[in-house]
């Protein structure tokens, strides 16, 4: 970063002499600064690229740091890439929407099933009950499969989101912020860091493996928020910050 040099105003010869005397020093001391670059922005409690935990979606989209269209709206959450990042994939988004609709419809039907007739019913009632039971069994199986398919779509969405980086919004604002591949936390951890480096940086702060299989540790100064690190083998694959209790819709 350039240092600003302030010169007092001189008049006539005195000013010329002053410039001659200090000119060489001024030029030589400014040269190192000319090639210096600002330190990269840390991914952390203050957010990233002007995006902060809990920020309203409208405010986040207004500054142009994010793409204008979401890459996923599954479960009511709206995921956005950083500007210049991956564009929405209409085929993937349709598949997500179809899987969500199917799972909801089949599970609703399964929840509405009536109980079979009590023992002692007539033969006709028993025959109808047997047929109903078979249909119910198929419905339960279909509902279970639809739920599994939906879970698979969620996993695909989550992997794509943290790999590319971006912001995910729920009903209370920004609920998850994912770092791009070149970003690092203040402790120097980012994609490509070793598992040993991750543990050295955060073990003392309570690093643990969460229910979703990701390493988690609290974000300093942001109650309820945690860092999540995916790890593939011995390397960190992605870094994000999330409020696990936030709701999509």
Residue pairs with C-beta under 8 A, 6 or more apart in sequence:
1 33
1 36
1 38
2 30
2 33
2 34
3 30
3 33
5 26
5 30
7 18
9 15
10 18
40 182
40 183
40 184
41 48
41 49
41 183
42 183
42 184
42 185
42 186
43 177
43 179
43 183
43 184
43 185
43 190
43 239
43 241
44 185
44 186
44 219
44 220
44 241
45 53
45 219
45 220
45 221
45 222
45 225
46 52
47 53
47 55
47 177
48 177
48 179
48 183
49 65
49 82
50 63
50 65
51 60
51 65
51 66
51 167
51 174
51 177
52 174
53 174
53 177
53 219
53 222
53 225
53 241
53 243
54 172
54 173
54 174
54 243
55 173
55 174
56 173
56 174
57 78
57 169
57 173
57 174
60 66
60 80
60 167
60 169
60 174
61 68
61 80
64 83
65 82
65 83
66 80
66 81
66 82
66 83
66 166
66 167
67 80
67 81
67 82
67 83
67 84
67 85
67 87
67 88
67 166
69 80
69 87
69 88
70 78
70 79
70 80
70 88
71 79
71 80
71 81
71 86
71 87
71 88
71 89
71 93
71 160
71 161
71 166
72 78
72 79
72 92
72 93
72 96
72 157
72 160
72 161
73 79
73 93
73 96
73 97
74 96
74 97
74 100
74 153
74 154
74 157
75 100
75 154
75 248
75 249
76 170
76 171
76 248
76 249
77 168
77 169
77 170
77 175
77 248
77 249
78 168
78 169
79 157
79 161
79 166
79 167
79 168
79 169
80 166
80 167
80 168
80 169
81 87
81 164
81 165
81 166
82 164
82 165
82 166
82 167
82 180
85 164
85 165
85 166
85 180
86 160
86 164
92 156
95 153
96 153
96 157
99 146
99 149
99 150
99 152
99 153
100 150
100 153
102 146
102 149
102 150
103 143
103 146
103 147
103 149
103 150
106 139
106 142
106 143
106 146
107 143
107 146
107 147
109 139
109 143
110 136
110 139
110 140
110 143
113 136
113 139
116 129
116 132
116 133
117 125
117 126
117 128
117 129
121 129
161 168
161 176
161 178
162 178
162 228
162 230
162 237
162 238
162 239
162 240
163 181
163 237
163 238
164 178
164 180
165 178
165 179
165 180
165 181
165 183
166 177
166 178
167 174
167 176
167 177
167 178
168 174
168 175
168 176
168 177
168 178
169 175
170 246
170 247
170 248
170 249
171 247
171 248
171 249
172 246
172 247
175 242
175 243
175 246
175 248
176 240
176 241
176 242
176 243
176 246
177 240
177 241
177 242
178 238
178 239
178 240
179 190
179 191
179 238
179 239
179 240
181 190
181 191
181 192
182 190
182 191
183 190
183 239
184 190
184 193
184 239
185 201
185 227
185 239
187 201
187 202
188 197
188 201
189 197
189 198
189 201
189 202
189 229
189 236
189 239
190 236
190 239
191 236
191 237
191 238
191 239
192 235
192 236
193 235
193 236
194 234
194 235
194 236
195 231
195 233
195 234
195 235
195 236
196 234
197 236
198 207
198 215
198 229
198 231
198 236
199 207
202 215
202 217
202 227
205 217
205 218
206 217
206 218
207 215
207 216
207 217
208 215
208 216
208 217
209 215
209 216
210 216
210 226
210 228
212 228
214 228
214 229
214 230
214 231
215 228
215 229
215 230
215 231
216 226
216 227
216 228
216 229
217 226
217 227
218 225
218 226
218 227
219 225
219 226
219 227
219 241
222 241
224 243
224 244
224 245
225 241
225 242
225 243
226 241
226 242
226 244
227 239
227 240
227 241
228 239
228 240
228 241
228 242
229 236
229 237
229 238
229 239
230 236
230 237
230 238
231 237
